[in-house]
């Protein structure tokens, strides 16, 4: 009994010491060596604002005080680093055991057929060239790899990171299939907008960029596939069967490209610059615009500079190993573009490109890496994030070409934009 009391007192003492040490030690270090204290303690690389106390809400909850204190604990990053190193060490051992047990229990499914229904995917990247590609959800890995999710991020094979939330895992597993009534509602909206565009001499394209997990399923962990005929495939076929609007989902283009190059970032959810160019060429294919193989524009290799899924996980840049590379491109260097700003939510450009038309691209963050190429090919472009459409009504009205883009996991946002364009054209 006496030993238990002593043991409990020791644990309490150690616990209190852990809580108090950063504040006492930090105070002493700040007095003795302010520069060292700043280097070890301040949140300098996290891409967010530090928490503030919500004085108006203190009577309801004290969470803001807790967050305020947590963000300002001395040696915050040092303690996080120690924790991550210890956690990674334990996790490595755990995964080895888990993978061994899972591999013993896991039985791979039968090999999928090599051909696919051409109606379920977009056209191949080279017009007229028939390419047979397996559906990504059928390309199950030969070995078991357990699902690990941290802060809404999937830790995939070979260290690849994928989104778990934002509808991504539902798309991958096929658990978010649309009802026919919803697909018909989308078709009705498209038919209405198409009629408006036809009456005004405008070209209309709906563009759904593939999820990273759809293109790089080989790096995804072992999860149950509820429906291999996924939401976007069903929507693609339904729209193209019941509507005249050009509806693009260039998964096959990206899969073919991924067989040659890396076209999505390893630690980010977006396609890289080369992947975006393959995506733009898929759009040009639908427009009937000639293009050349993207390899023509490759000039070298550089740091990918996109590690945002680490940020989602709360890991600061200072702790990230920059080992993801991407090919650098110099696309049509003879063409001059004026006003290009890929960081802007609304960006208008002019150029001496070969396509003398005004293009308005309404989309999400996947539009960003498409912008440098479209801006060089079209003489006038307006690129707008869908949340800022109300500020570009005149651009939409005056555009010769309207492209509405959304990533696969947010496909429904494209149809929300369709309605807003209808409203703009009928005002």
JOPE-V470116 format. One record per pair of residues at least 12 apart in sequence whose ideal C-beta (glycine too) atoms are under 7 Angstrom apart, sorted by the first residue. I is the first residue (numbers start at 1). J is the second residue. Records with the same first field share a line. If there is no record, write none. Layout:
I=J / J
This chain:
22=73 / 74 / 75 / 79
23=74
25=74
26=41 / 74 / 75
40=75 / 77 / 78
41=74 / 75 / 76
43=71 / 76
45=316 / 317 / 318
46=316
47=311
50=71
51=64 / 67 / 68 / 71
52=68
53=65 / 68
77=316 / 318
81=319
84=319
95=146
98=146
99=144 / 145 / 146
102=144 / 146
103=143 / 144
106=144 / 222
108=140 / 142
109=140
112=134 / 138
114=132 / 134
115=132
116=133 / 134 / 135
119=237
120=233 / 236 / 237
121=251 / 252
122=248 / 249 / 250 / 251 / 252 / 253 / 282
123=285
124=252 / 256
125=253 / 256 / 257 / 278 / 281 / 282
127=285
131=252 / 256
133=252 / 255 / 256
135=228
136=214 / 215 / 217 / 255
137=172 / 174 / 217 / 225 / 228 / 230
138=228
139=217 / 218
141=157 / 218 / 222
144=222
145=157 / 221 / 222
146=221 / 222
147=221 / 222 / 223
148=221
149=164
150=313
151=312 / 313 / 314
152=164 / 165 / 312
153=309 / 312 / 313
154=221
156=219 / 220 / 221
157=219
158=219
160=216 / 219 / 266
161=267 / 309
162=212 / 213 / 220
163=269
166=409
167=409 / 410
168=211 / 213 / 409
171=211 / 230 / 231 / 232 / 408 / 409
172=213 / 220
173=223 / 224 / 225 / 226
174=225 / 226 / 227 / 228 / 230 / 231
175=226
176=231
177=227 / 231 / 234
178=231 / 234 / 235
183=235 / 238
186=239 / 415
187=239 / 242 / 243
189=415 / 418 / 419
190=206 / 239 / 243 / 245 / 418
191=243
192=422
193=418 / 421 / 422
194=244 / 245
196=422 / 425 / 426
197=402
202=399 / 400 / 401 / 402
203=400 / 401
204=245 / 402
205=246 / 248 / 283 / 286 / 403
206=245 / 246 / 247 / 248 / 404 / 414
207=248 / 283 / 403 / 404 / 405
208=232 / 248 / 249 / 406 / 408 / 411 / 414
209=279 / 366 / 405 / 407 / 408
210=249 / 250 / 251 / 254 / 408
211=407 / 408 / 409
212=264 / 269
214=251 / 408
215=254 / 255 / 258 / 263 / 264
216=258 / 264
232=249 / 408 / 411
235=411
236=249
246=286
248=282 / 283 / 286
250=279 / 282
253=278 / 282
254=275 / 278 / 279
257=275 / 278
261=274 / 327
262=326
263=275 / 278
265=304 / 306 / 324
266=324
267=306 / 307 / 309 / 310 / 324
268=306 / 307 / 308 / 309
269=309
270=306 / 365 / 366 / 369
271=366 / 369
272=304 / 326 / 369
273=326 / 329 / 369
274=294 / 326 / 327 / 329
276=369 / 370
277=294 / 329 / 373
278=294
279=370
280=370 / 373 / 374
281=294
283=403
289=355
297=329 / 330 / 331
298=327 / 329
299=328 / 329 / 330
300=328
301=325 / 327 / 328
302=325 / 326 / 328
303=322 / 325
304=324 / 325 / 326
307=320
331=372 / 373 / 376
332=376
335=351 / 352 / 353 / 376
336=351 / 352
337=349 / 351 / 375 / 376
338=350 / 351
340=371 / 372 / 375
342=368 / 371
345=384 / 385 / 388
346=384 / 388 / 391 / 392
347=371 / 383
348=381 / 382
349=375 / 381
350=379 / 380
351=375 / 376 / 379
353=376 / 377 / 378 / 379
354=377
355=377 / 378 / 379
356=379
357=378 / 379 / 400 / 401
358=380 / 398 / 399 / 400
359=374 / 378 / 381 / 399 / 401 / 403
360=382 / 395 / 396 / 399 / 402
361=374 / 381 / 383 / 403 / 405
362=384 / 386 / 389 / 404 / 405 / 417
363=386 / 405 / 406
364=385 / 386 / 405 / 406 / 407 / 410 / 413
366=405 / 407
367=383 / 405
371=383
382=395 / 399
386=413 / 417
389=417 / 420
393=424
396=421 / 424
397=424 / 425
402=421
404=417 / 418
